[in-house]
Amino acid sequence: MVRKNFDQELEELNQELLKMGSMVEEAIHKAVTSLAEGDVELAEEVMENDDQIDEFEVTIEKKCIKLIALQQPVARDLRTIGMISKIITDLERMGDYAYNIARITTEIANEPLIKPLVDIPRMTKITQEMVRECLDAFVNLDVDKAKEVADMDEEVDRINEQILRELLTYMMEDASTITQATRLMFTGRYLERIADHATNICERIVYMVTGKRVSL
């Protein structure tokens, strides 16, 4: 009976983790959409909803502590709870980066974009997929999938480097673009950091399943 209760509470933790992940993924999508479309209202929605993501982290963390205190899990179960508490920290940071992108929208929304956003939305699509798939790998304890998701980080890095090179060219050719180009560089950097946190989660999955720490 004790084991049944533990498994049920652990499943509830997993479901809340997935809900938090879904909110983060949506925040990333809306933040970049607001930037591409100059939609301040959408950007403000992302910024307001960041508090909900923060609250999710606190709620899940408290449940992790309670589960450890009451059930006193050992070995793999303890690793699982420990990993959940670390994963929600990664998700909270991703939410912060989405907030930062939305804030950039509010800063440049009244300006015409110096170029149509092509690479940033493409980068966003990959980072969203990484967030979604790394959490799926977590729930299914799928080490192979975790490694596949981590491999996607290389493409995100490549696109970010391409964005930096292109924006630097704009800045050198026209000094009036420097302010906006710098903010777009930050946007690429925030997306790249989101992908890094997804990779962190993938590394945690490998450790949780195998007990071995790896660098992906």
C-alpha positions in Angstrom: 0.0 0.0 0.0 2.9 2.4 0.8 4.5 1.6 -2.5 1.2 2.2 -4.3 0.8 5.6 -2.7 4.4 6.5 -3.5 4.0 5.6 -7.2 0.8 7.6 -7.3 2.4 10.7 -5.8 5.4 10.3 -8.2 3.0 10.1 -11.2 1.3 13.3 -10.0 4.7 15.0 -9.8 5.4 13.8 -13.4 2.1 15.3 -14.6 2.8 18.6 -12.9 6.2 18.7 -14.4 4.7 18.1 -17.9 2.2 21.0 -17.3 5.0 23.3 -16.3 7.0 22.2 -19.4 4.0 22.9 -21.6 3.6 26.4 -20.1 7.3 27.1 -20.8 7.1 25.8 -24.4 4.0 28.0 -25.0 5.8 31.0 -23.4 8.8 30.5 -25.8 6.5 30.4 -28.8 4.5 33.4 -27.8 7.5 35.5 -26.9 9.1 35.0 -30.4 5.8 35.4 -32.1 5.3 38.7 -30.3 8.8 39.8 -31.4 8.2 38.9 -35.1 4.8 40.6 -35.2 5.6 43.5 -32.9 2.7 42.4 -30.7 3.2 44.1 -27.3 -0.1 42.7 -25.9 1.1 39.2 -26.5 4.5 40.0 -25.1 2.9 41.4 -21.9 0.9 38.2 -21.6 4.1 36.2 -21.6 5.6 38.4 -19.0 2.6 38.2 -16.7 2.4 34.4 -17.1 6.0 34.1 -15.9 4.7 34.3 -12.3 2.7 31.1 -12.9 5.8 29.2 -14.1 7.6 30.4 -11.0 4.7 29.3 -8.8 4.8 25.9 -10.5 8.4 25.5 -9.6 7.8 26.3 -5.9 4.8 23.9 -5.7 6.6 21.0 -7.3 9.7 21.6 -5.1 7.6 21.5 -2.0 6.0 18.2 -3.1 9.4 16.7 -3.8 10.6 17.6 -0.3 7.4 16.3 1.3 7.7 13.0 -0.7 11.2 12.5 0.5 10.3 13.3 4.1 7.2 11.1 4.3 8.2 8.2 2.1 12.0 8.1 2.6 12.8 6.8 -0.8 16.1 5.1 -1.6 18.3 4.4 -4.7 16.6 5.1 -8.0 13.4 6.6 -6.5 15.5 9.1 -4.6 17.4 9.9 -7.8 14.1 10.4 -9.6 12.8 12.9 -7.1 16.2 14.7 -7.0 16.2 15.0 -10.8 12.6 16.4 -10.8 13.7 19.2 -8.4 16.6 20.0 -10.7 14.6 19.8 -13.9 12.0 22.3 -12.7 14.9 24.7 -12.1 15.9 24.3 -15.7 12.3 24.9 -16.8 12.1 28.0 -14.6 15.2 29.4 -16.2 13.7 28.7 -19.7 10.7 30.7 -18.6 12.9 33.6 -17.6 14.5 33.6 -21.0 11.1 33.7 -22.7 10.2 36.6 -20.4 13.4 38.4 -21.6 12.5 37.9 -25.2 9.0 39.3 -24.6 10.6 42.3 -22.9 12.7 42.9 -26.0 9.4 43.0 -27.9 8.2 45.8 -25.7 11.4 47.7 -26.3 11.5 47.6 -30.1 7.8 47.1 -31.1 7.5 50.7 -32.4 10.5 50.2 -34.7 10.4 48.5 -38.1 12.5 45.3 -37.9 15.9 45.8 -39.6 15.3 42.5 -41.3 12.5 39.9 -41.5 12.9 37.3 -38.8 13.7 34.0 -40.4 16.4 32.3 -38.4 15.1 33.2 -35.0 11.7 31.6 -35.6 13.6 28.5 -37.0 15.8 28.4 -34.0 12.7 28.7 -31.8 11.0 25.8 -33.5 14.0 23.6 -32.6 14.2 24.8 -29.0 10.5 24.2 -28.5 10.9 20.7 -29.8 13.8 20.1 -27.5 11.8 21.2 -24.5 8.9 19.0 -25.5 10.9 15.9 -26.4 13.3 16.0 -23.4 10.3 15.9 -21.1 8.8 13.1 -23.0 12.2 11.3 -22.7 12.0 11.9 -18.9 8.6 10.5 -18.5 9.4 7.4 -20.5 12.9 7.1 -19.0 14.2 7.0 -22.6 18.0 7.4 -22.7 18.3 7.1 -26.4 15.7 9.8 -27.0 17.4 12.0 -24.5 20.7 11.7 -26.4 18.9 12.5 -29.7 17.4 15.6 -28.2 20.8 16.7 -26.9 22.3 16.3 -30.4 19.8 19.0 -31.6 21.7 21.6 -29.6 24.4 21.7 -32.2 21.9 23.0 -34.8 20.7 25.6 -32.4 24.3 26.8 -31.8 25.0 26.9 -35.6 21.9 29.0 -36.3 22.8 31.4 -33.4 26.3 31.8 -34.8 24.8 32.6 -38.2 22.5 35.2 -36.7 25.4 36.8 -34.9 27.4 37.1 -38.1 24.5 38.5 -40.0 23.6 41.1 -37.4 27.2 42.2 -37.0 27.2 42.9 -40.7 24.2 45.1 -40.4 25.8 47.0 -37.5 29.0 47.6 -39.4 27.1 48.8 -42.4 24.7 51.1 -40.6 25.3 52.4 -37.1 21.6 53.2 -36.7 20.8 49.4 -36.5 23.1 48.8 -33.5 20.5 49.0 -30.8 18.0 46.8 -32.4 20.6 44.4 -33.7 22.0 44.0 -30.2 18.6 43.1 -28.9 18.1 40.5 -31.6 21.5 39.1 -30.7 20.3 38.7 -27.1 17.2 37.0 -28.4 19.3 34.4 -30.2 21.4 34.0 -27.1 18.3 33.4 -24.9 17.1 30.7 -27.3 20.5 29.2 -27.3 20.5 29.1 -23.5 17.0 27.5 -23.5 18.5 24.7 -25.7 21.3 24.3 -23.2 18.9 23.8 -20.4 17.0 21.2 -22.4 20.4 19.5 -22.9 20.9 19.7 -19.1 17.6 17.8 -18.6 18.8 15.2 -21.1 21.9 14.6 -19.1 19.9 14.3 -15.9 17.7 11.7 -17.6 20.8 9.6 -18.4 22.0 9.9 -14.9 18.6 9.1 -13.4 18.3 5.9 -15.5 21.9 4.6 -15.5 23.4 6.3 -12.4 26.2 7.6 -14.7 26.9 11.3 -15.2 27.6 12.1 -18.8 28.2 15.3 -20.8 26.0 15.5 -23.9 
